[in-house]
């Protein structure tokens, strides 16, 4: 990377966090009007239009304001506020400094008006519309106070007519600029709100397209695509994978006795509980009604059987909100693909194992083929004979 030697200096100045860098960058942008102000003050002192000690005090005050704001933002202290860049208080202090410089600059006073306008323009990109307007009104009020104070304290060098001209031109310009800034800020806020709403709508559509809205599990279409891809990957790489069909026992009885809203609670609770216990790579989908399909990549029959047993035992003791006495169990059939087997046939074998589990009394998990591991009790985990 070119100029890699600059990276440590950049990190020291702006930090490594992208959000912190963005905040610090905005503060550094305000350094431009500070430098311009210091140049005007220094030039005025050099030309004898103001005292050198006054010029030094004004420049030190500007440096203190900028340094203080930079430290508050760079340290992360300002992150506790809604605007971590502290735009509004920074702009208020900057305008106070500009008006104070206005009272001291003599014939160069007009230059300060430009700096006031720059302050409002820079602020409009971060402030709320009402804050931009407040900034303009505050600046106009300060300018009015400065004009009246100068006219009363030094009427010879600063007659009231000159002050009134400055106020009418400068004040009206600043007010107009603040109104434009409010309008721009309002558009910015509206666009940001619309972008957020659009993003949320897109996210909702994506959720509806990929997940079952009741349970939060994947829907059948997405699961079929994922399982097909995983099956092909398993064939190429030789890694193990299994699928399991899960059916909640006597679910129709739950609906008939307690109502469909309780059935929805059971489905949702099971899906959420199962996803919390599964690995990140495992995928659970609502396959239809009370039936779920579980895909277990990189898992052999014994691993898959152990995972399904954990789900079965957890559901057996699961309490359902508002229905503490209700108990639900599950049956499951597990199948591992054979070479060249299609996804449809693989799920069909898992389905056969599931119905075998139901015929044998429900509340159990069965393998479609292969012997059950010795550690599994024969009452809950068995081999389906060919």
Secondary structure, DSSP 4 states (H G I P E B T S, - for coil): -TTGGGHHHHHHHH-SSHHHHHHHHHHHHTHHHHHHHHHHHHHHHHTTSS-HHHHHHHHHHHHHHHHHHHHHHHTTGGGGSSSTT-HHHHHHHHHHHHHHHHHH-GGGHHHHHHHHHHHHHHHTTTS-HHHHHHHHHHHHHHHHHHHHHHHHH-TTTS-HHHHHHHIIIIIHHHHHHHHHHHHHHHHHHHHHHHHHHHHHHHHHHHHHHHB-TTT-SBPHHHHHHHHHHHHHHHHHH---EEEEEEEETTHHHHHHHH-HHHHHHHHHHHHHHHHHHS-TT-EEEEEETTEEEEEEET--HHHHHHHHHHHHHHHHT--BTTBTT----EEEEEEEPPTT--HHHHHHHHHHHHHHHHHTTSS-EEESSSPPPTTS-TTTEEEPP-
